[in-house]
């Protein structure tokens, strides 16, 4: 479910922002859920996104997580405390790889806000296979709210 009221508010707050980011549009990422404090998306791994050993390149997985965790942070921007924000910036993002993703794998990327403070938003995320929920990667990151 996409909370259109929330999405439209964020677009009004940041009219020049493009969601999802133009770079990520190259990966056919489909947002499935966008609600306050939560975002999820799906993607199917393409043959062109692999490393020399035929598994999904870690940079692609990181990019997908980063986009969804950033969108998750944006879901908090309707809180009055953020009314004067200019943008969000990643301060750190740690990723941990657990299982390889292969071409054709249907993945789910999930982000959840752990804590939202005046100048920082803390989120966690994971990538898992859609069918059998095998954990591919998980991560935690902190975003700075610039005013």
C-alpha positions, -999 to 999 in steps of 0.1 A, spaced: 0 0 0 13 34 -9 1 63 13 -6 88 -14 -14 116 10 20 111 26 37 109 -8 20 140 -21 29 159 11 66 150 7 65 160 -30 51 194 -19 78 197 8 105 188 -17 91 198 -52 125 194 -69 131 159 -56 126 129 -79 114 96 -64 127 71 -70 161 87 -78 168 89 -116 199 66 -112 178 39 -96 152 39 -124 178 20 -144 170 -10 -122 133 -13 -126 127 -10 -89 90 -11 -80 78 5 -48 53 -18 -31 47 -1 2 53 34 14 39 44 48 51 64 77 83 47 89 83 19 63 91 13 27 94 -18 5 101 -26 -31 107 -54 -55 132 -61 -82 143 -89 -104 180 -93 -107 192 -88 -143 221 -107 -160 239 -73 -165 241 -67 -128 265 -95 -119 301 -96 -109 326 -118 -127 313 -149 -109 277 -145 -121 261 -133 -88 245 -99 -82 272 -73 -77 274 -60 -42 272 -24 -55 238 -31 -70 225 -45 -38 239 -16 -18 223 9 -43 189 -8 -39 191 -8 -1 203 28 -1 173 39 -22 147 22 -1 163 33 32 163 69 19 127 66 9 119 52 43 136 83 58 115 105 35 84 88 49 90 106 82 92 141 67 55 148 73 63 151 110 61 188 120 97 187 134 110 185 98 90 214 83 122 234 78 143 207 63 162 213 31 173 177 23 185 144 37 220 130 35 234 97 43 261 100 71 269 63 72 255 30 57 268 -4 67 258 -34 47 263 -71 55 260 -97 28 246 -132 37 237 -151 6 243 -145 -31 215 -132 -54 214 -147 -89 201 -134 -122 163 -140 -123 160 -138 -85 129 -119 -74 140 -98 -44 122 -77 -18 139 -47 -3 125 -35 30 133 -4 51 121 5 86 128 36 107 143 27 141 144 62 155 136 97 141 152 127 158 154 164 149 186 161 129 191 123 124 170 94 112 181 59 119 169 31 97 175 -6 90 169 -26 60 172 -60 44 170 -77 10 154 -112 8 142 -135 -19 104 -130 -24 95 -167 -26 114 -183 2 126 -153 23 163 -161 21 183 -132 36 206 -117 9 218 -87 28 209 -64 57 220 -30 66 218 -1 91 223 36 83 220 71 96 206 100 77 213 137 85 184 161 81 199 193 67 181 225 76 
